[in-house]
Amino acid sequence: MNLIEAANLTKIYKRGSEEVRALDAVSFNIEQGDIAAVTGQSGSGKTTLINILGCLDNPTSGNLTIDGKEIFKSGFEFNETELTKIRRTFFGYIFQKFFLIPTLTVKENILTPSVFQKGLKAGEEKVDEVLELLGIAHRKNHFPSELSGGEMQRTAIARALINSPKILIADEPTGNLDSKRSDEIKTILTELNKKRSITIILVTHNPELADIGNKKIELKDGKLTSR
């Protein structure tokens, strides 16, 4: 079953009188339970694509359907309020720089998505579940400054999971980690996909991390070279 259907996604930026095609008629499908690795050199269009797939930005043209719901269609743009509702419905996000709030504990950081999402308040039991899942239960009441890089990324992953998203978007999740911690995150993502059937869209320059994907989306100059 196709969870995501992208058809001719295009993003054009204006640079003076010049048009820059950051994304050029990209089409592919991602099935429920896939790990889709988005790869390509810097400037290939990876960030633009992931921003559109994650509903952080509108395409200039093209169509995007998620879980049978038409999200983007040519000639129509969502405003930020509408995009926020879509993001809360479908996605959890993991970023290279963690983006933990330094004045909040691990537990409080994990709970932040629930604070802003009406009707989806996570309870103590849910927090404990994701803490155990990520192996950081002993860090529950610690602050980010007291954590290692790997523990900070585990906290960020737990935060992304707290509202049970259908799709996990991981943007260079091992970019700030050494090889040992990178391997740990790779194992965590693989196990989440295997045991919970979470669909993962993974953006990475790391070929070893990309290899966990059963689907490859390779970009060059904004165009799809493989899928």
BASE-710371 format. One record per residue (C-alpha): residue in one letter; x, y, z; chain. Coordinates in Angstrom, 1 decimal. Example, Ala and Ser with C-alpha at 12.3 -4.5 7.8 and 13.67 -1.06 7.14 Angstrom:
BEGIN
- a  12.3  -4.5  7.8  A
- s  13.7  -1.1  7.1  A
***
This chain:
BEGIN
- m  0.0  0.0  0.0  A
- n  1.4  3.4  -1.0  A
- l  1.5  5.7  2.0  A
- i  3.1  8.5  0.0  A
- e  2.6  9.3  -3.6  A
- a  4.7  12.1  -5.2  A
- a  3.9  13.2  -8.7  A
- n  6.0  15.7  -10.6  A
- l  7.0  17.6  -7.5  A
- t  8.8  20.8  -8.6  A
- k  10.2  23.7  -6.6  A
- i  11.4  26.9  -8.4  A
- y  13.2  29.7  -6.6  A
- k  13.7  33.2  -8.1  A
- r  17.3  34.5  -8.0  A
- g  17.1  37.9  -9.7  A
- s  15.9  37.3  -13.2  A
- e  17.0  33.6  -13.0  A
- e  14.9  30.6  -12.1  A
- v  16.5  27.9  -10.1  A
- r  14.9  24.5  -10.2  A
- a  15.7  23.1  -6.9  A
- l  13.4  20.2  -7.6  A
- d  12.5  19.2  -11.1  A
- a  9.4  17.0  -11.8  A
- v  10.2  14.3  -9.2  A
- s  7.9  11.3  -8.9  A
- f  8.0  8.2  -6.7  A
- n  5.9  6.2  -4.2  A
- i  6.8  5.1  -0.6  A
- e  4.9  2.2  0.9  A
- q  3.8  1.7  4.4  A
- g  6.7  0.2  6.4  A
- d  9.4  1.4  3.9  A
- i  12.7  3.0  4.9  A
- a  13.3  5.4  2.1  A
- a  16.8  6.8  1.9  A
- v  17.1  10.2  0.2  A
- t  20.7  10.7  -1.1  A
- g  22.7  13.0  -3.3  A
- q  25.5  15.5  -3.2  A
- s  25.1  19.0  -1.6  A
- g  22.8  21.0  -3.8  A
- s  21.1  18.0  -5.3  A
- g  17.7  19.0  -3.9  A
- k  17.5  16.7  -0.8  A
- t  16.6  19.4  1.6  A
- t  14.0  20.9  -0.7  A
- l  12.4  17.4  -1.2  A
- i  12.3  16.6  2.4  A
- n  10.8  20.0  3.3  A
- i  8.0  19.3  0.8  A
- l  7.4  15.7  1.8  A
- g  7.4  16.7  5.5  A
- c  4.9  19.6  4.7  A
- l  7.4  22.2  5.8  A
- d  7.0  24.0  2.5  A
- n  4.8  24.1  -0.6  A
- p  6.0  22.9  -4.0  A
- t  5.7  25.2  -7.0  A
- s  3.8  22.5  -8.8  A
- g  3.1  18.8  -8.6  A
- n  1.0  16.6  -6.4  A
- l  1.6  14.9  -3.1  A
- t  -0.8  12.4  -1.5  A
- i  -0.3  11.0  2.0  A
- d  -2.3  8.1  3.4  A
- g  -4.9  8.6  0.7  A
- k  -5.2  12.3  1.5  A
- e  -4.4  14.8  -1.2  A
- i  -2.0  17.2  0.4  A
- f  -0.5  19.3  -2.4  A
- k  -1.9  19.8  -5.9  A
- s  -0.7  22.1  -8.7  A
- g  -1.9  25.6  -8.4  A
- f  -2.9  25.4  -4.7  A
- e  -0.9  26.4  -1.6  A
- f  -1.5  25.8  2.1  A
- n  -0.8  28.5  4.6  A
- e  1.4  27.8  7.6  A
- t  -1.6  27.1  9.9  A
- e  -2.8  24.4  7.5  A
- l  0.6  22.9  7.1  A
- t  1.0  22.7  10.8  A
- k  -2.2  20.7  11.1  A
- i  -0.9  18.3  8.5  A
- r  2.5  17.9  10.1  A
- r  0.8  17.1  13.5  A
- t  -1.4  14.5  11.9  A
- f  1.3  12.4  10.1  A
- f  4.9  13.2  11.1  A
- g  7.6  13.0  13.7  A
- y  10.9  14.8  12.9  A
- i  14.5  14.1  13.9  A
- f  17.2  16.7  13.1  A
- q  20.9  16.7  12.9  A
- k  21.3  19.4  15.6  A
- f  18.8  17.7  18.0  A
- f  17.1  21.1  18.9  A
- l  16.5  20.1  22.5  A
- i  15.4  22.9  24.9  A
- p  18.3  23.4  27.3  A
- t  16.1  24.5  30.3  A
- l  13.9  21.4  30.1  A
- t  14.6  17.9  31.3  A
- v  14.7  14.9  29.0  A
- k  11.1  14.0  30.0  A
- e  10.0  17.6  29.4  A
- n  11.7  17.8  26.0  A
- i  10.0  14.5  24.9  A
- l  6.6  15.9  26.0  A
- t  6.9  19.2  24.0  A
- p  4.9  18.0  20.9  A
- s  2.0  17.0  23.1  A
- v  2.0  20.4  24.7  A
- f  1.3  22.0  21.4  A
- q  -1.0  19.3  20.0  A
- k  -4.5  19.6  21.3  A
- g  -6.2  16.3  22.3  A
- l  -3.0  14.3  22.1  A
- k  -1.5  14.7  25.6  A
- a  0.9  12.0  26.3  A
- g  0.7  10.4  29.8  A
- e  3.4  9.3  32.1  A
- e  3.1  5.7  30.9  A
- k  3.7  6.7  27.3  A
- v  6.8  8.8  28.2  A
- d  8.2  5.9  30.2  A
- e  7.6  3.6  27.2  A
- v  9.6  5.6  24.8  A
- l  12.3  6.3  27.4  A
- e  12.7  2.5  27.8  A
- l  12.5  1.9  24.1  A
- l  15.4  4.3  23.5  A
- g  17.4  3.2  26.5  A
- i  17.5  6.5  28.3  A
- a  15.1  5.9  31.2  A
- h  17.9  6.6  33.6  A
- r  18.3  10.1  32.1  A
- k  14.6  11.0  32.5  A
- n  15.3  14.0  34.8  A
- h  18.6  15.1  33.4  A
- f  19.1  18.2  31.3  A
- p  20.6  18.2  27.8  A
- s  23.9  19.6  29.0  A
- e  24.3  16.4  31.1  A
- l  23.8  14.1  28.1  A
- s  26.2  12.7  25.5  A
- g  25.6  13.3  21.8  A
- g  24.1  9.9  21.4  A
- e  21.8  10.4  24.4  A
- m  20.7  13.8  23.0  A
- q  19.8  12.2  19.7  A
- r  17.9  9.4  21.5  A
- t  16.0  12.0  23.3  A
- a  15.2  13.7  20.0  A
- i  14.0  10.4  18.6  A
- a  11.8  9.8  21.7  A
- r  10.3  13.3  21.2  A
- a  9.5  12.4  17.6  A
- l  7.7  9.2  18.6  A
- i  5.7  10.5  21.5  A
- n  2.5  11.2  19.5  A
- s  2.8  7.9  17.5  A
- p  3.4  9.4  14.0  A
- k  2.8  7.4  10.8  A
- i  6.0  8.7  9.3  A
- l  9.3  9.5  10.8  A
- i  11.5  12.0  9.0  A
- a  15.2  11.8  9.9  A
- d  17.3  14.6  8.4  A
- e  21.0  13.7  8.7  A
- p  20.3  12.0  12.2  A
- t  23.9  10.9  12.6  A
- g  25.6  14.0  11.2  A
- n  26.9  15.2  14.6  A
- l  27.8  11.8  16.0  A
- d  30.9  9.7  16.0  A
- s  30.9  6.2  14.3  A
- k  29.9  4.3  17.5  A
- r  27.0  6.6  18.2  A
- s  26.0  6.6  14.5  A
- d  25.8  2.8  14.6  A
- e  23.6  3.0  17.7  A
- i  21.2  5.4  15.9  A
- k  21.2  3.2  12.8  A
- t  20.2  0.2  14.9  A
- i  17.5  2.1  16.7  A
- l  15.9  3.3  13.4  A
- t  16.1  -0.2  12.0  A
- e  14.4  -1.7  15.0  A
- l  11.7  1.0  15.1  A
- n  10.9  0.2  11.5  A
- k  10.9  -3.5  12.0  A
- k  9.1  -3.8  15.3  A
- r  6.6  -0.9  14.9  A
- s  6.3  -0.7  11.2  A
- i  7.0  3.0  11.2  A
- t  7.7  4.4  7.8  A
- i  11.0  6.3  7.8  A
- i  12.2  8.9  5.3  A
- l  16.0  9.2  5.9  A
- v  18.1  12.0  4.4  A
- t  21.8  11.2  4.7  A
- h  25.3  11.6  3.1  A
- n  26.4  8.5  5.0  A
- p  26.3  5.4  2.7  A
- e  26.2  3.0  5.6  A
- l  23.2  4.7  7.0  A
- a  21.5  4.8  3.6  A
- d  22.0  1.1  3.3  A
- i  19.4  0.4  5.9  A
- g  16.8  1.7  3.4  A
- n  14.9  -0.8  1.3  A
- k  14.1  2.1  -1.1  A
- k  16.6  4.6  -2.5  A
- i  15.7  8.1  -3.8  A
- e  18.8  9.6  -5.3  A
- l  18.8  13.1  -6.6  A
- k  21.1  15.1  -8.8  A
- d  20.6  18.7  -9.8  A
- g  17.0  18.5  -8.6  A
- k  16.2  15.4  -10.7  A
- l  15.6  11.9  -9.7  A
- t  18.4  9.5  -10.8  A
- s  17.0  6.4  -9.0  A
- r  14.1  5.2  -7.0  A
***
